[in-house]
Amino acid sequence: MSKKDYYEVLGVNRQASTEEIKRAYRRLVKKYHPDIYKGRDANDRIKEINEAYEVLSSPEKRTAYDRFGHAGVQGAAAGPGAGGFPDMTDIFEELFRGGFGGFSGFSRGPQRGPVRGADLRYDLVVEFEEAVLGAEREIKIVRHETCTRCGGSGAEPGTSPVRCPTCNGAGEVRQRQQTILGTFVNVSTCPRCHGTGEVITTPCRQCNGSGLEEVERRLRVKIPAGVDEGTRIRLPGEGEPGVRGGPPGNLYVFLRVKPHKIFQRSDDNLLLELPITITQAILGAELEIPTLDGPKSIRIPPGVQPGKVLRLRGLGVPHLRRGGRGDLLVTINVRIPTQLSEEQRQLVLQLAETLEPISIENKGEEPGFFDRMKEALGL
């Protein structure tokens, strides 16, 4: 079934101003209010009116509709419920604030239901090794807990909260207003009891009527192996207490990782730069290197080139959400001596006489440092 023209639905012409569209919308909502209009199509008419208003009240959507018709705003008016409101009750409550033409429905009553407590945040600085290998740390937080004197009621022991005299326990106050459109009843949260329907006449001396007191707590935080900078650890139920029997919030521990003196991290791999002498590079060597698991032996092949990356599997960072570990990538850094004794210089000269000179034409296809690093990382 084809849709009606939105201007026709609201009963305005195409040159109507934004204010004229708004007045037409309010007039139609009043006309087809379920308490007044008893036709079976009341709900369909309200949806149609709100769909038209949602498009024509937006300059961008109205321009698209004027140029392309319904195709230009397809899906634009398909918000939650009519006019973007969750349900029809919310439309009328938003429009008339609790009453219409003498009706005073939409009362939500005092706010006495349970409310979940607020979440807390704690920033924890950990060592590089703790982040990689895992650890357990103790932290100290200050949070609110239920007052031990009044049990959370806020009232001094031996007394109880009483019914709010301002709203008579309803949790809301109403103000009737007569307008040309009818009688409106504005409903708002009671300013004295804040919607609870009760007031405390004798506040607790310990918490001053809040029902809460500040308490310092020490908690143990387990740091899983493989976490990184910015990892968030959730401690359920360690946040602020709930209100009116609601559950407590959570504590979120955000990790900051200190840099390491010799290791760097690339995802789940560890990077290590290993300096060696020129003779070790030429002849090869068996060296002991540091790892986070203790000293390990590594074999340097003869003729190793500067920037060569050697991979030691399984000595990297544990995978956070699966078994196994990354690798340790060792980058060879050949240190060229800047000062030689005369004897050393003569030996180097003798070596130079036996080596074939390298020219641009016969330099070969030896990969560069970044090529070797990409190869080691599997990129």
Secondary structure in CASP SS format (residue, H / E / C, confidence):
PFRMAT SS
TARGET T0000
AUTHOR 0000-0000-0000
METHOD secondary structure of the structure
MODEL  1
M C 1.00
S C 1.00
K C 1.00
K C 1.00
D C 1.00
Y H 1.00
Y H 1.00
E H 1.00
V H 1.00
L H 1.00
G C 1.00
V C 1.00
N C 1.00
R C 1.00
Q C 1.00
A C 1.00
S C 1.00
T H 1.00
E H 1.00
E H 1.00
I H 1.00
K H 1.00
R H 1.00
A H 1.00
Y H 1.00
R H 1.00
R H 1.00
L H 1.00
V H 1.00
K H 1.00
K H 1.00
Y C 1.00
H C 1.00
P C 1.00
D C 1.00
I C 1.00
Y C 1.00
K C 1.00
G C 1.00
R C 1.00
D C 1.00
A H 1.00
N H 1.00
D H 1.00
R H 1.00
I H 1.00
K H 1.00
E H 1.00
I H 1.00
N H 1.00
E H 1.00
A H 1.00
Y H 1.00
E H 1.00
V H 1.00
L H 1.00
S C 1.00
S C 1.00
P H 1.00
E H 1.00
K H 1.00
R H 1.00
T H 1.00
A H 1.00
Y H 1.00
D H 1.00
R H 1.00
F H 1.00
G H 1.00
H H 1.00
A H 1.00
G H 1.00
V H 1.00
Q C 1.00
G C 1.00
A C 1.00
A C 1.00
A C 1.00
G C 1.00
P C 1.00
G C 1.00
A H 1.00
G H 1.00
G H 1.00
F C 1.00
P C 1.00
D C 1.00
M H 1.00
T H 1.00
D H 1.00
I H 1.00
F H 1.00
E H 1.00
E H 1.00
L H 1.00
F H 1.00
R C 1.00
G C 1.00
G C 1.00
F E 1.00
G C 1.00
G C 1.00
F E 1.00
S C 1.00
G C 1.00
F C 1.00
S C 1.00
R C 1.00
G C 1.00
P C 1.00
Q C 1.00
R C 1.00
G C 1.00
P C 1.00
V E 1.00
R C 1.00
G C 1.00
A C 1.00
D C 1.00
L E 1.00
R E 1.00
Y E 1.00
D E 1.00
L E 1.00
V E 1.00
V E 1.00
E C 1.00
F H 1.00
E H 1.00
E H 1.00
A H 1.00
V H 1.00
L H 1.00
G C 1.00
A E 1.00
E E 1.00
R E 1.00
E E 1.00
I E 1.00
K E 1.00
I E 1.00
V E 1.00
R E 1.00
H E 1.00
E E 1.00
T E 1.00
C C 1.00
T C 1.00
R C 1.00
C C 1.00
G C 1.00
G C 1.00
S C 1.00
G C 1.00
A E 1.00
E C 1.00
P C 1.00
G C 1.00
T C 1.00
S C 1.00
P C 1.00
V E 1.00
R E 1.00
C C 1.00
P C 1.00
T C 1.00
C C 1.00
N C 1.00
G C 1.00
A C 1.00
G C 1.00
E E 1.00
V E 1.00
R E 1.00
Q E 1.00
R E 1.00
Q E 1.00
Q E 1.00
T E 1.00
I C 1.00
L C 1.00
G E 1.00
T E 1.00
F E 1.00
V E 1.00
N E 1.00
V E 1.00
S E 1.00
T E 1.00
C C 1.00
P C 1.00
R C 1.00
C C 1.00
H C 1.00
G C 1.00
T C 1.00
G C 1.00
E E 1.00
V E 1.00
I C 1.00
T C 1.00
T C 1.00
P E 1.00
C C 1.00
R C 1.00
Q C 1.00
C C 1.00
N C 1.00
G C 1.00
S C 1.00
G C 1.00
L E 1.00
E E 1.00
E E 1.00
V E 1.00
E E 1.00
R E 1.00
R E 1.00
L E 1.00
R E 1.00
V E 1.00
K E 1.00
I E 1.00
P C 1.00
A C 1.00
G C 1.00
V C 1.00
D C 1.00
E C 1.00
G C 1.00
T C 1.00
R E 1.00
I E 1.00
R E 1.00
L E 1.00
P C 1.00
G C 1.00
E C 1.00
G C 1.00
E C 1.00
P C 1.00
G C 1.00
V E 1.00
R C 1.00
G C 1.00
G C 1.00
P C 1.00
P C 1.00
G C 1.00
N C 1.00
L E 1.00
Y E 1.00
V E 1.00
F E 1.00
L E 1.00
R E 1.00
V E 1.00
K C 1.00
P C 1.00
H C 1.00
K C 1.00
I C 1.00
F E 1.00
Q E 1.00
R E 1.00
S E 1.00
D C 1.00
D C 1.00
N E 1.00
L E 1.00
L E 1.00
L E 1.00
E E 1.00
L E 1.00
P E 1.00
I E 1.00
T E 1.00
I H 1.00
T H 1.00
Q H 1.00
A H 1.00
I H 1.00
L H 1.00
G C 1.00
A E 1.00
E E 1.00
L E 1.00
E E 1.00
I E 1.00
P C 1.00
T C 1.00
L C 1.00
D C 1.00
G C 1.00
P C 1.00
K E 1.00
S E 1.00
I E 1.00
R E 1.00
I E 1.00
P C 1.00
P C 1.00
G C 1.00
V C 1.00
Q C 1.00
P C 1.00
G C 1.00
K C 1.00
V E 1.00
L E 1.00
R E 1.00
L E 1.00
R C 1.00
G C 1.00
L C 1.00
G C 1.00
V C 1.00
P E 1.00
H C 1.00
L C 1.00
R C 1.00
R C 1.00
G C 1.00
G C 1.00
R E 1.00
G C 1.00
D C 1.00
L E 1.00
L E 1.00
V E 1.00
T E 1.00
I E 1.00
N E 1.00
V E 1.00
R E 1.00
I C 1.00
P C 1.00
T C 1.00
Q C 1.00
L C 1.00
S C 1.00
E H 1.00
E H 1.00
Q H 1.00
R H 1.00
Q H 1.00
L H 1.00
V H 1.00
L H 1.00
Q H 1.00
L H 1.00
A H 1.00
E H 1.00
T H 1.00
L C 1.00
E C 1.00
P C 1.00
I C 1.00
S C 1.00
I C 1.00
E C 1.00
N C 1.00
K C 1.00
G C 1.00
E C 1.00
E C 1.00
P C 1.00
G C 1.00
F H 1.00
F H 1.00
D H 1.00
R H 1.00
M H 1.00
K H 1.00
E H 1.00
A H 1.00
L H 1.00
G C 1.00
L C 1.00
END
